[in-house]
C-alpha cells in the first residue's frame, strides 16, 4: 500500500504544481493539500480535549458570568499554548442578565411543579410570584381573537415546533418568534406574564431557554419557557374547560453591563497577511447546559483548524483569523463590536465563516453576500472546494444562512459563510440543560475540524479571491 | 363492502357455532368474537380519556400521597360509573416515603448543580448536606478493588444501561441492580453517600428515580440517581485525575405506614362466576412524572377492557376481575396483599394478566407458571389466541416474565401472564419526569385495550381452562 500511496502522492503533487495557473480548477490545485489536512485532522487533533475542558471544567458561560470570563481566558491561553500568533482579547461591553431562582407551580386543578426555564432578558416577578389563570393560544391570531380575554391572565403560546424532516429541515425558524416577542404582544393585551412552549420537537420534560425582548412594550411582563409536555397538559386542560391557575416566580434581573471580549488568534499569511479569512464560533453559552453544541463545538473547531495547519506547517498566502465572539446569545455584542472595530479592514476580509449549528457531521456551507454576483461565484467556487471533502460525506454549497456573529460584517466585500452540519437532533439539545459533551461525537467533531481547516486553507491560499474569477472579475490580491 | 362483510360475518358465525366442540381450535371458536371486540375497542373506548384524567388532573401518586388516594377513589368511581360489578377497595398498608427538597451541587472543579433524583426509600442527609469527594466505579468488582478507597467518599456507580436492540431487548435488567443495592454495598466500604447513574439509555439531562433497599446494612447512607450526562461528566473528570467534590442534600423521610387499597371491579361470569381471570396494572406511580406509561396505561387498559365487553354485552362464562394494585413501585404491598386475601380462591384463578411495560403497540404475552407442563400448554393455547390479533401487528406468546404485582400468586394453579408491548422507548421515560401523557399514542393505547379485552374474554369463556387440554389433562371446570 505504501508504494501505491507514494505513486498517487507524486502524481497528485505533479497535478497540483501543474495546476498552479489561473486556468486549473480549485479542486485540481488543492486536492493534495486538502487530503493532507483532512488526514491530519481525522488522525489526531485536540478539539475534543479542548471541548471537554470547556464543558466539564468551565461549563456555564452566559454574558456577565464568571464562567464566560474563565472561558475567554482559557481560550486565549490555549491558542497561545498552541503557538498561534497575535492572540488577543478585543474588549466588548455585554449585557448582564442573571436567572436567579425560578419556579412555575400549577395550583389548579392540582398542585404540581411544571418544568420551566425563564427567558433571557425577562424581568422578575414580585417575590411572592404572579398567580393567575392561564389562557392558551396557538399564535398571534388566536391572541387577537381573545380580545380582552388575556387581561389579568398568563398567556401561554403553545405553538409546537414541527419535527425535523429532510425536505424542510428543522422547524425552529417557524415557531421561535413566540419566544422573542411573546411577552411584548401578550403585554399589549393586558396579560400579567407570558409562557412559551419550548422551541423543540423532542423533549424529556426538558425546557429550552433563549433570548427575548420587550421592544416598545409599555409594561414589561415576566416570560418563561415551559416544557412541551407541560404546554401540552395546560392546553389539554384548557381545551376541556378545566380552569388552570399557576404561580410563576422568577428572580431574574438585569445588572449593569460588564466588560467581556472577543478572543482572537491568527495563522498569519505568508504573502498577503493583510487579507483575512475569519473562522469562528461564539464563546458564550446559555446558563443551563454546558454549551457543547451551542457553541463550544464551533469554537474548538476553529481553534483546532489553524492548529492542524500550523502543525503541518501549511501556511497559506493570506491570514486565517480565529474569532470567538462573545455575547451571541443575548445581545450579539461580540459580533457587532468586531464589525465596528475592524471596519477599516473589512474590505480585506475575503470570507468570514461561522460554525454555530452544532458539531454533528459536517454537510457543507451556506453562502451569503450583499453582492449577488459575488455570492453566486463564491457558491460555484465553494462547490469545487467541497468536492474535495466527499470522503467525509455528502456536501453542499449554496446561497443561504451564514451566522449571527458574522452578520454585522455583511457587505459587498465580505463573503459570509455558515459551516453547516447534519441538523436532525440539534434542537433537541439547543438552549437546554441537555447540551452536554456526551451529545458530541468525537469523530464528527474531527470531521468538522477537517472541513473547516481545509476550507479555510484553500480560501486563504487560492490565487483568486473568493467571489471573483480571474478574467471575469478583477482579482484584487497583489 | 357491506355485502361482503355480511357474507364473511355469516360464514364466521357458522364456523364459530360449528366449532363449539372440544375438537375445534380456540382460534376457530373465537374468531368472530375476537374481531367484534377488536373492532369495538379500536372504534371507540374511553381509555385515553381516563388516562388523561389520571395524568392531568391527578398526576403524582406515590404510596402515602394524597394523589394515590385520589387516584384510587377516582378509579373505583369510574368503574362504578361504567356499570362494573363488585367494585370495591381492598385495604392494603403501604410504606410512606417522601422525597422533600433535594439537590446535588458540584463544588470542584466548578460549582454547578447536577441533575438528580433521590432514590425511593433513601434516608436524608443532614440539613447542611454531605460534602465529599466522588469516587467512580463501574460495578461491584471495581468497588472491591478500591479497598479502603471508598471510605469517607461518595461512591458513584457509573454502569451505562445498554441501548435497546431487537435481539437483546432493553438493557434495563442488566444495570438496574446498582440502584437497588448500590447504597448497601457502598456503605459496607465506608462510603458516606451513594450516587447511581440513571437507568436509561437515552437522556436529555433527565434523571430516573426508583426503589432502593438497605438490606442488612449497618449504616444507611443516602442514595440518589444522577442523569447519565452528569454521571459521564463525573467519570470523565475522575478519569483525568481532576478532584471532584459534591454536596448532596436530601430531606427524604420515611413516615408511618399508611392505609391504601387495591381497586377491584368485575365483569361477573355468566355460568362459572367463581372462576376468575384477573387483568390489571398498578395504580401507584413515582412522584416525578405522571405515570402515564408506568402504569396509568396498564390501569386504564384493564378498566376499559371489561368496559368494551360490557358495552358489547359479551359476558363470558367466567368472571373477569380488574385489579389495580397499589404500591408496586416501593413495596409491592398491593400484590402481596391480594395474593394473601384471595389465597382461598387462587385455585380458581384461571389466569392473571398484568400490563406494566408501558402502552406502546401490543406485541403479545409472556407466560409464567410453576407447573411447566401447564405453562407449556398455556403458551400453545395463547399462540392460537394471539393469531386472532395479527390485524393489529405481529404477536408472540412465550414463557417468560409476567408482572411484579401478580408474582405473589405464582403457583401450580395460576397462569401468570405479562401483557407485552414494543419496548424500544419505555425506559427513556420510566421513573422520570418525562413519563407524561403525550408519550402515549391514543391509537396504540386502544390496541392494548383490544388485545387485553379479547384475550381476557377468550380465557374467561373457552371451554378448556388455560393450561389444560380436554382429553390430555383433566378439564376442571364444572
Interface residues (C-beta under 8 A of the other chain):
Chain A: X52 X55 X56 X57 X58 X59 X60 X67 X109 X110 X112 X115 X202 X203 X204 X205 X206 X228 X229 X232 X233 X236 X237 X242 X289 X428 X429 X432 X433 X434 X436 X437 X438
Chain B: X52 X55 X56 X57 X58 X59 X60 X67 X109 X110 X112 X115 X202 X203 X204 X205 X206 X228 X229 X232 X233 X236 X237 X242 X289 X428 X429 X432 X433 X434 X436 X437 X438
